[in-house]
Amino acid sequence: MRPLFTSLLLLVLGCELEGVGLSSWDFFDRSQRIRTAEDVEEVRAELIDFVFGEPLPSRMTDAVRLGTDDAFPGHWIQELQIDTEGLTSIAYLIHPESWNGALALYHQGHGGDFRELGQGTILTLLEAEYQVLAFSMPMIGMNTHPFETDEHYELSAREHPLRYFAEPVIVALNWAEGSYEYSRRIMVGLSGGGWTTVLVAGIDARIDASYPVSGSWPHYLRDAVGSFGDYEERITPNYLELYLMATYPGREQVQLFNEFDECCFGGLYSYDYLAYISFRSNAWSGRFSMLLDHEQVAHEISDYALGEILDIERIDR
């Protein structure tokens, strides 16, 4: 059996982790503003305004087409088109052969199209009887863009650059919610898709449980480790607050990391903020925990990690 560390480990250990000393409670309290449920709502409203310049989008998709895709044989697909100020995003709502009543949002990272890099994860979720709402990052895969490159710093000239990452997910979810009734909504994302999962779960309380994989670290930790991050990661205001927002009201976030990740977010550094966020989220019956895969080297969602996510969901459902 592969060993996975969870919240319990950090509560037991009082040592240093790979050269990064455990940050003090006072440091975390100075670094983020949330103490109560009322604080969550206030900070969430501020972040929504930062991302969109207006309330959370309530609009529906711009077009819907019915079809199939060889990447997901035997499954019928509703292709959703979301237009955001010159950028078009394409999402797939993929239907399982037998449906358990739940929705899994899957978001692929910077590496490419969800139909290719996310295929295995999506097929596993479909086999587990989830409807799957799948996305690629802006300007990647089937998504279009008006720029010469697909680098996300191109969005820096826009007034609300994070809008282009969050709006396609929220608008597609609006349409799905208007078309189907869900017993539960989870979100899983890898790398940049994990970052998107953190962002969306923080601002949209419809996500019951979120599972970002190798997706984010707080700014202080990235700076300490010497990992600069992508444009959108650097302009995200406060990750500690996002993690707490993802657990309110009574919701769950489980962050997954690969200890020997050949790309990023490797090591045991993530445990530095685990106990603090877990403790604070308990104030409103939220849950925050971590899983580390100690054998996974590739920057991907391992079969083992995905199995752990599905096991957690079986218990929570």
C-alpha positions in Angstrom: 0.0 0.0 0.0 1.3 3.4 -0.9 1.8 5.7 2.2 -0.2 8.9 2.2 0.2 11.6 4.9 -3.0 13.4 6.1 -3.8 16.1 8.6 -2.9 13.9 11.5 0.8 13.9 10.7 1.3 17.6 11.0 -0.6 17.7 14.2 1.7 15.2 15.7 5.0 16.5 14.3 6.6 19.7 15.6 9.7 19.6 13.4 11.1 21.4 10.4 10.1 20.1 7.0 12.9 20.1 4.3 14.4 23.4 5.5 11.2 25.3 5.8 10.3 25.8 9.5 6.7 25.5 10.5 5.3 29.1 10.3 3.9 30.4 13.5 0.2 30.8 14.3 0.7 34.5 14.6 2.3 34.6 11.1 -0.8 33.0 9.6 -3.1 35.3 11.5 -1.2 38.3 10.2 -1.3 36.9 6.7 -5.0 36.4 6.3 -8.2 38.1 7.6 -10.7 35.2 8.0 -11.7 34.2 11.5 -15.5 33.8 11.3 -18.2 32.8 8.8 -19.1 36.4 8.5 -15.4 37.1 7.5 -15.7 34.5 4.8 -18.6 36.1 3.2 -17.0 39.6 3.3 -13.7 38.4 1.8 -15.4 36.3 -0.8 -17.4 39.3 -2.0 -14.2 41.3 -2.3 -12.5 38.5 -4.3 -15.5 38.2 -6.6 -15.3 41.9 -7.3 -11.5 41.6 -7.9 -12.0 38.7 -10.4 -15.1 40.0 -12.2 -15.6 43.7 -11.3 -19.2 42.7 -10.7 -21.2 39.9 -8.9 -20.7 36.3 -9.8 -21.9 35.7 -13.3 -25.5 34.4 -13.6 -25.6 34.1 -17.4 -25.8 30.9 -19.4 -23.6 29.5 -22.1 -23.6 31.1 -25.6 -24.2 27.9 -27.5 -24.8 24.2 -26.9 -24.1 21.4 -29.4 -24.9 17.7 -29.0 -22.3 15.2 -30.2 -19.6 12.6 -29.5 -15.8 12.5 -29.4 -13.5 9.6 -30.1 -11.6 10.5 -26.9 -14.6 9.3 -24.9 -16.1 6.5 -26.9 -19.6 5.4 -26.0 -20.5 8.6 -24.2 -22.7 11.3 -25.5 -21.5 14.9 -25.1 -23.0 18.3 -24.8 -20.4 20.8 -26.1 -20.8 24.2 -24.3 -19.4 27.4 -25.8 -18.7 30.3 -23.4 -17.6 33.7 -24.9 -15.7 36.1 -22.6 -14.7 39.4 -24.1 -13.0 38.0 -27.2 -12.0 34.7 -25.8 -14.1 31.6 -26.5 -13.9 28.6 -24.2 -15.2 25.1 -25.1 -16.3 22.8 -22.3 -17.7 19.2 -22.5 -20.5 17.9 -20.4 -19.9 14.2 -20.8 -22.6 11.7 -19.8 -21.8 8.3 -18.2 -23.6 5.1 -19.2 -25.2 5.0 -15.7 -25.4 8.2 -13.6 -25.0 8.4 -9.8 -26.7 11.9 -9.7 -23.4 13.8 -9.0 -21.3 16.1 -11.2 -17.5 16.1 -11.4 -15.9 19.2 -12.8 -12.5 18.4 -14.3 -10.0 21.1 -15.2 -6.8 20.4 -17.2 -3.6 22.4 -16.6 -1.2 24.3 -18.9 0.1 21.2 -20.7 -2.7 20.9 -23.2 -6.2 19.8 -24.1 -8.4 17.9 -21.6 -9.3 15.5 -24.3 -5.8 14.3 -24.4 -4.0 14.9 -21.1 -7.1 14.5 -19.0 -8.6 11.6 -20.9 -7.7 8.9 -18.3 -9.0 10.8 -15.4 -12.2 11.7 -17.1 -12.8 8.1 -18.2 -12.3 7.0 -14.6 -14.8 9.5 -13.3 -17.3 8.4 -16.0 -16.8 4.8 -15.0 -17.5 5.9 -11.4 -20.9 7.1 -12.8 -20.3 10.9 -12.6 -21.4 13.4 -15.2 -18.1 15.1 -16.1 -17.9 18.8 -17.0 -14.5 19.2 -18.5 -12.4 22.3 -19.3 -9.0 23.4 -20.6 -7.3 26.6 -19.5 -7.8 29.8 -21.6 -6.2 29.9 -25.0 -5.4 26.1 -24.8 -6.9 23.2 -26.6 -10.2 24.0 -28.3 -10.3 27.4 -26.7 -9.6 30.5 -28.9 -7.7 33.7 -28.2 -7.0 37.0 -29.9 -3.2 37.1 -29.1 -0.1 36.1 -30.9 0.9 33.6 -28.2 -1.0 31.4 -25.8 0.9 32.7 -22.8 -1.4 33.9 -20.0 0.6 37.1 -19.4 -1.1 38.4 -22.6 -4.2 38.9 -20.4 -2.3 41.5 -18.2 -3.6 44.3 -20.3 -7.2 43.4 -19.4 -9.0 45.1 -16.5 -9.9 41.8 -14.8 -7.5 39.1 -16.1 -8.6 36.3 -13.7 -12.1 36.6 -15.2 -11.0 34.6 -18.2 -10.1 31.6 -16.0 -13.1 31.6 -13.7 -16.0 32.7 -15.9 -16.1 29.7 -18.3 -16.4 27.3 -15.3 -19.1 29.3 -13.5 -21.1 29.9 -16.6 -20.9 26.3 -17.7 -22.0 25.2 -14.2 -24.9 27.7 -14.4 -26.1 25.9 -17.5 -25.6 22.4 -16.1 -27.5 23.4 -12.9 -30.3 24.7 -15.0 -30.5 21.5 -17.1 -30.0 18.8 -14.4 -30.5 18.3 -10.7 -27.3 17.2 -8.8 -27.0 15.5 -5.5 -23.3 16.6 -5.2 -20.8 18.7 -7.1 -17.0 18.1 -6.9 -14.2 19.7 -8.7 -10.8 18.1 -9.6 -8.0 19.8 -11.4 -4.3 19.3 -12.2 -1.6 21.9 -12.1 -3.1 25.1 -13.6 -6.4 23.3 -13.5 -5.7 22.7 -9.8 -5.1 26.4 -9.4 -8.4 27.0 -11.2 -10.1 24.6 -8.8 -8.8 26.5 -5.8 -10.0 29.8 -7.3 -13.5 28.5 -8.3 -14.1 26.6 -5.1 -13.3 29.7 -3.2 -15.7 32.0 -4.9 -18.5 29.6 -5.8 -20.1 27.8 -2.9 -21.9 25.3 -5.2 -18.7 23.2 -5.2 -19.3 20.8 -2.4 -15.8 19.3 -2.4 -12.6 20.4 -4.3 -9.5 18.3 -5.1 -6.7 20.5 -6.5 -3.7 18.3 -7.5 -0.3 20.1 -7.6 -2.2 23.3 -8.0 -1.1 26.1 -5.6 0.9 27.2 -2.7 0.6 30.4 -0.7 2.8 33.2 -1.9 5.1 33.1 1.1 5.8 29.4 0.5 6.5 29.8 -3.2 8.9 32.7 -2.4 10.6 30.7 0.3 11.1 27.7 -2.0 12.1 29.9 -5.0 9.2 28.9 -7.2 7.8 32.0 -9.0 4.7 30.5 -10.7 2.6 31.5 -13.7 1.2 34.9 -14.3 -2.3 34.1 -13.0 -0.8 32.5 -9.9 1.2 35.6 -9.0 -1.7 38.0 -9.2 -4.1 35.9 -7.1 -4.4 37.9 -3.9 -4.4 35.5 -1.0 -4.3 31.7 -1.1 -4.8 31.1 2.6 -8.1 33.0 2.4 -9.0 31.0 -0.7 -8.4 27.7 1.0 -10.7 28.8 3.9 -13.4 30.0 1.6 -13.4 26.6 -0.2 -14.5 25.0 3.1 -17.4 27.4 3.8 -20.2 26.7 4.5 -19.6 23.1 5.6 -17.6 22.2 2.5 -14.4 20.3 1.9 -11.0 20.8 0.2 -8.4 18.1 -0.1 -5.1 19.2 -1.6 -3.1 16.5 -3.3 0.6 16.7 -4.0 3.3 14.4 -5.5 6.3 14.4 -3.2 8.8 13.9 -6.0 7.0 15.9 -8.7 9.4 16.6 -11.5 7.6 19.9 -12.3 6.5 21.8 -9.2 4.9 21.6 -5.7 7.2 18.7 -4.7 8.5 17.9 -1.2 6.7 18.2 2.1 6.5 22.0 2.2 2.7 22.1 1.9 2.3 20.7 5.4 3.4 24.2 6.7 -0.1 25.6 6.5 -2.1 22.4 6.9 -2.8 22.6 10.6 -3.8 26.2 10.6 -6.2 26.0 7.7 -7.7 22.8 9.0 -8.3 24.4 12.5 -9.8 27.6 11.1 -12.2 25.8 8.8 -13.5 23.7 11.6 -15.2 26.8 13.0 -17.9 26.5 10.4 -17.8 22.6 10.1 -15.6 22.8 7.1 -12.9 20.3 6.4 -9.4 20.9 5.0 -6.8 18.1 4.5 -3.9 17.0 2.3 -2.8 13.8 0.6 0.8 13.3 -0.5 1.7 10.6 -3.0 5.2 9.5 -2.0 5.8 7.4 -5.2 4.5 9.7 -7.9 7.2 11.5 -9.9 5.3 12.7 -12.9 3.3 15.9 -12.8 0.0 14.2 -13.1 -2.9 12.7 -11.2 -1.9 9.1 -10.4 -4.3 6.3 -10.5 -3.7 5.9 -6.8 -4.5 9.5 -6.0 -7.7 9.4 -8.1 -8.7 6.3 -6.3 -8.3 8.1 -3.0 -10.5 10.9 -4.2 -13.2 8.5 -5.2 -12.9 6.6 -1.9 -13.4 9.9 0.0 -16.5 10.7 -2.1 -17.9 7.3 -1.4 -17.7 8.0 2.3 -19.1 11.6 2.0 -22.0 10.5 -0.2 
